[in-house]
């Protein structure tokens, strides 16, 4: 049987967060000339059809008063408007490249609309009594189902199936402790039931993955979302075991493994055969290096041939080290408590190294072990009181996922 890739909207499960249509906002050219207005009152707090409209973007290095001065306000009026922003808008966080819209009657500037992002806007009244207020575009949420079988790469196959690249980020986070995303194989499969957010017809985010099922060689690895309200893990397998393990699979996003764990490796610089009880991950200089688990920084400093080094003790059994760093994470010091995924430094080639890479080491009970083959114990399991709810969610969401995929062969 040939597995088919598909990404379909779940019929009858469409959820509208807001009833208003996103079509009230339209992209226009950035030529700086007045653009035609439709006979519509936009929900900005004023009647846009009464004014001529131009648009543009904030320039590099442009200040709030500089922008409004460029749009026609006097220096004093622009300063007074900045003072009127108060807690509504932080003028220091205006970003270069963000869109603005200016509304004028005759030649006087009346309103400016600043696009904080694709959803949130700030409206400035520039004449009469100065005022500032916020507006958010309507966002709709859709429950969707996707079935992707790896043929070339997860990225290419997800896009070909019509799924958003943002879903890949979510899956990588959920399966970070179970699946090596650099080692996906042809035939690996992801089936996902998730909620997608759209505004102006564009995907702006994934608001949640309700169920994901990773399959390889006939084995399935489900991840079921269940929030117990304690602020901790939200994904569990069908046995109630946490999808979050004690350690990440890798401490960084690497290009390749340039050298493996060995007791008889010829050193690339010295040319002698010596133990290399580490895994070298080749990556560009400056790539963030993360602690693979919660722990305490027990050393930070120059490690001779290892260059800049950070060492983390995770518990009474495991310790890890990160060598050849170009620099350390800002403010990191010995004694600090670090969390899983927290950046401790950045890839470099300090010490004895022929190119930028991370020399990553793990000790178990004081003995070096191969990071690629070590077993990672699960985090705390789901409390028994939540097991009936987990079982119910697993059945319902699996049935929903399967039925949608059958409806859209």
N, C-alpha and C positions, 0 to 999 in steps of 0.2 A: 504494500500500500504506500502511495506517495503522500507524504504529509504536506498539506497546503498551508501557505501563509495567508493570514487574513486579519484585518483590523476593522471591526464593525461596531456601530453604535447599538447599544442594547435597546431594542424597542420596548415601549411600555415602562421603561425604567428611567426615562428622561427627567432630570431634576432641574427646574429653573430656580436659581437663587433669587433672581429679580425678574419681574415681569416686563420691565422696559427693554426695548430692543437695543442691541449694540449698534444698529445701523444709524443711530443718531449722530455718530461721529465718523467723519470721512477723512482719509488722507488726501492732501492736495500738494501740488508742486511748490517748491521753495523758491519761486522767482521774485518774491517780494512785492508783487503787484496785487491789487485788490482782486479777490476771487468771487465768483458769483455765489449768491446765497439762495438756498431753497426757502420756500414759504413755510418755514418750520420754526417754532420757538424751542431752542435747545435748552436742556435742563442745567444751564449754567448760572441761573439767577438773574439773567437779563435777556432781553429780546435781541438775539444776534442779527436778525434780519433788518434791524434799524440802522446798522452800521456797515461801513466798508471794512473788509477784513484783509489783513496781510499776515504772513507767517514767516518764520525763520528759525534759526537755532542759536543758542548761546555760544559765543566765541570763546576760544581758549584764553584764559586769564581774565575774562570779563567779570566785573563785579555786578552786584545787584543794581547799585545806583548808576553804574556805567551802562548797563543794558537799558534801563528806563530813560536815561538821558539820551541814548541813541534813538529811542523810540519817540522822543519829543518832550519829555518832562524836564522841568528846570531842576537844577541840582538840589535846591531846597525842597521842592515837591517830592523828588525821588527819595531824599533823606527822610522826609516826614512819612512817606509811604513805608519805608523800611522800618521805621519806629512803630508804625501801626500794625506790622505783622505780628508782633508780640509772640504768643505761643502757637500761632496758626502756621507760620512758615519760618524756618531758619534760613535767613538770607545767605549765611555762610556755606550752605549746602547746595546752592544752585550749581548745576553741573554743566560743563561745556558739552555741546552736542545735543542737549535736550531741546525739545521743540517749544516755541512760544507762538501765540496768536495775538495780534493786536487789532482792536476794534476802534474805529474812528467815525466821527460825524463831521462833515466838512473837512477840516484839517486838524481838529483837536483829538487827542488821545483820550478815549473814555475807559476802556477796559483792556487788560492784558491777561491772557490765560496761559499759565506755565504748566507743562506736562512733567510732573514729577517722575512718572513712569507710564507704562501702557494703560494703567487703570486710574491712577489718582492724579487729579488736577488741582491747581491753586488759582483762584480768580482774584484779580486785583482791580478795584475800582479806582481810577486815576483822576477823576474829576468830581466836582461837587464835594461831598464828604468822602474822604478816603476810607476804604474798607478792604478787608481781605477775608476770603472764605474758601473752604475746601469743597470739591465735588469729586465723586467717584463714578466712573462709567459702570453700566450694568455688566455683570459677569454671569454667565450661565455655566452650569455644571452638568456634564453628561457621564453616565455610567457606560463604560465601554469594555469590550473584550477583544483580546489579541492573541493570536496563535502564531508563533514564529519558530520555524525550524532552521537551524544554522546551516547555511550553504557556503557562504564566503566569510562573513563576519557579522557579529551581533548588530553593529551599527548599520551596515548596508541592508541586512535582512529586515531589521525593524523599519527602516525607511521604506523599503519596498513593500512592506505589509501595510503601510499607511499609518504607522504609529509614530508618535512624537519622540524625538531624541531624548526629551526630558524623562520619558519612561525608562530609558536605559540607566539614567542616573539613579532613579528610584530602585531598580532591580539590583544594581551594583551595590547599593547601600544595604538592602535587605539580605542579599546573599554574600556579603563581604566575608563572612566567616565560614561559608560553606562551599562556594564556587570560586575557582581561580579564573577570573574573567580574561586573563591573558592566555589561558590554556583551554579556551572553549574549542570543542571539536565539531567537525562536520556531523550533523545528525542530532546534536544537542537541541533541546526544544524548551521553549518558554511559553506557557499559557498563563494569561494574566487577566484578572477582572479588576478594573481600576476606574477612578473618577478623574475626568479631565476638565480643566477650566478653560473657557474661551471668552474672549472679548474682541469685538470688532471682527469676528470671524477667525481670529488667530488664537492658537494655543498659547496660553500664558503660564500654565503650570499643571502639575499633577497633584490634586488635593489629597490623594490617598490610593494605596493599592490594597484592595480588600482580600484578594487571594492571588497567589502566584504559585505555579507548579513548574519546577525545573525537572526535566527528564533526561536521563543518559543511560544507554545500554539496558533499557527496560526497567530501570529503577526511577521512582518518582520522589521528589523532595518538595513537599508542599510548604508554603509559608502562609499562615493564617493571621490576619490582623485582629488583635483583641487588646484593647487598651484597658488595663486594670486600674488606671487612675493614680498610680504611684509615681508617675513621671519616668518610669524605667522602660524596659523592653516592651515592644508592641507586637512583635512577630514571633510565632511559635509553630513548631511542626505538629503533625497530627497526634504525637504522643505527649504534647504539652511541654516539650523541651524548647528552651530558648534558641532562636535562630542566631542570637549573639553569642559568640564563643569568648573564651577568656582572651584570645589573641587574634589579631588580624592575620590574614594569609600572607601579607607582605607589608613592609613599612613605608612604601612609596609607590608611585606610578612609575614603573621602570620601562626602559626600552628593551632590554634583554638581560639574561643572566650571563655575565661575562666570565665568571669563574665559580665553580661549585665547591662543596665541602670535600676536603681530602686531607689525608695525612702524608701524602707524597706528591706534592705539587712543585714544579719547577718555578721558582720565583721569577716574575717577568722583569724585575730590575736587577736583582742580585745574581740570578742565574743558577742558584743552588736549589737543591731539593729540600723542602721543609714543609711542615704541616700548614694547612690553610683551613683552620676550623671555623669557616665562615662561608657565606654566600655573597658574592659581589654582584650588585645590581647596577648595570650601566644606565645612566640617566644624565640629562643635561645639567650643567652647573646651575644651582639655584632651585632645583626641584625640591619641594618640601619633603622632609623626612618625619614620619610620625611614630610615636610610641605604639607598639602593637598591642599594648594592654595597659590597664591602670597600674600605677606603681609609684615609686619614689626615686628621684634622681640621686644617685649615690656618688657620682663623680662627673666632672665636666672640666675638660682641659686638654692640654697637649699630651698626646699618647705616643710620642716618638714617631716610628714609622707609620703609625695609624693616624697621625695628624690630629686635628681637632676631633675630640671624642666625647660622646655622652653615654653614660652607663645608667641603666634603670633596673632596680630590683622590684619585681612584680609581687613576689610573695616569698615564702621560705624555701620554695623549690626553684623558681625560674628567675633568671637575670638576663637582660639583653644589652647589647652595646651597638653604637652607631658611629662608624669611623670615617675619616677623610672629609669631614664636613667643611664646607667653605665658611660657614658662620653658624652661630647658635641662634635659637629662637630668642626674640627680644625678652629680656627680663628673666630668662631661665637661670636658676641657681641650684646648687647642691642643697638637698633637703626638700625641694619642691615636690608636691604631689601632682603627678601628671595623669591624664585620663586617656583612655583608648582613643586613638586617632588624633591626639594633640600633637602639634608640630613641635619638635625638639631641636631641629636644625635644618640645614639645607645642603644638598649634594655639592661636593667639591672634589679637589684632588690634593688636599694638604697632606703632608707627610710623604711617604714613599708610594707614589702612584704614577702610572703612565697615562692616565686619562680620568675624567670625572666619573665617579661611581660611588656607591655606598657599600662599604664593607660591613655586613650585618652579622652579628654573632649572638648565639643563645647558649646559656649554661643551664643545665638541670642538675640540681644538687651539687653544683660546683664543677660538673663535667661538661665539656663542650658537646653539643649535639647538633645534628644537621637541621637547620630551620625548615628545610623543604619537606622533611619526613616526620617532624615532631607532631605528636597528637595534641590537639587543643581541647581541653575539657569544656563542657557546656557551662553557661552561666546558670543562675538560679532557675529552676523549673517553674512552670505556672502553678500558682497556689491551687490546691485541690478544689477549693470553693468555686473556681472558674472553669473547671473541666467540663461540666455539662454545657455551659455556654459555648465553649470552644468546639465541642463535638457538634453542636447544633449549627454553628456558623460554618463549620467545615462542610457539612452535608448540604446546607442551603446554597452556599456560594459555589460549591462544585457543581451542583445541579444547574444553577443559573448559568455558569460559565459554559457547561456542556451544551445546554439548550440553545444558547445564542450562537455558538459555533456550528451547531447542526442547522440552524435556521439560515445561515449564510455560508453555504459550502463554497 
